[in-house]
Amino acid sequence: MDILGVMLMTGPAQGSDSMGSSLHMLIPFVLIFVIFYVLIIRPQNKEKRKHQELLDGLKAGDRVVTAGGILGTVHSVTDEAVQLKVGEKVKITVLRSSIRGLQGSDMVQLEE
């Protein structure tokens, strides 16, 4: 067989279509990142922003629940801490970041 016959049987040279091939290999990674962003990163950022707004808006009288499950009423708020009234004459100080949410109608209410 001559060289021309061998070249025709093997197809084009390896480097001639490498750019198109690289692009086709990159598309699945881009799609995976977009799906990952939409399903995980974006909702997590929304939740984080919502929690920060809750912490920024805390004021005396708000009924809250902490990360440890303690239910209480906000007595006072500082930059880093919140003083909660958890009983008749019982007040505790917790980190502001440990407040998980406001008590709603679906949460257990404190009896006074």
VENJOHU-V121912 format. One record per residue. N is the residue number from 1. RES is the residue in one small letter. OMEGA is omega as a letter, one per 40 degrees, with the letter a starting at -180 (NA if undefined). Layout:
BEGIN
N_RES_OMEGA + N_RES_OMEGA
END
This chain:
BEGIN
1_m_i + 2_d_a + 3_i_i + 4_l_i + 5_g_i + 6_v_a + 7_m_i + 8_l_a + 9_m_a + 10_t_i + 11_g_a + 12_p_i + 13_a_a + 14_q_a + 15_g_a + 16_s_a + 17_d_a + 18_s_a + 19_m_i + 20_g_i + 21_s_i + 22_s_i + 23_l_i + 24_h_i + 25_m_a + 26_l_a + 27_i_i + 28_p_i + 29_f_i + 30_v_i + 31_l_i + 32_i_i + 33_f_i + 34_v_i + 35_i_i + 36_f_a + 37_y_a + 38_v_a + 39_l_a + 40_i_a + 41_i_a + 42_r_i + 43_p_i + 44_q_i + 45_n_i + 46_k_a + 47_e_i + 48_k_i + 49_r_i + 50_k_i + 51_h_i + 52_q_i + 53_e_i + 54_l_a + 55_l_i + 56_d_a + 57_g_i + 58_l_i + 59_k_i + 60_a_i + 61_g_i + 62_d_i + 63_r_a + 64_v_i + 65_v_a + 66_t_i + 67_a_i + 68_g_i + 69_g_i + 70_i_i + 71_l_i + 72_g_i + 73_t_a + 74_v_i + 75_h_i + 76_s_a + 77_v_i + 78_t_a + 79_d_a + 80_e_a + 81_a_i + 82_v_i + 83_q_a + 84_l_i + 85_k_a + 86_v_i + 87_g_a + 88_e_a + 89_k_a + 90_v_i + 91_k_i + 92_i_i + 93_t_i + 94_v_i + 95_l_i + 96_r_a + 97_s_a + 98_s_i + 99_i_a + 100_r_i + 101_g_i + 102_l_i + 103_q_i + 104_g_a + 105_s_i + 106_d_i + 107_m_i + 108_v_i + 109_q_i + 110_l_i + 111_e_a + 112_e_NA
END
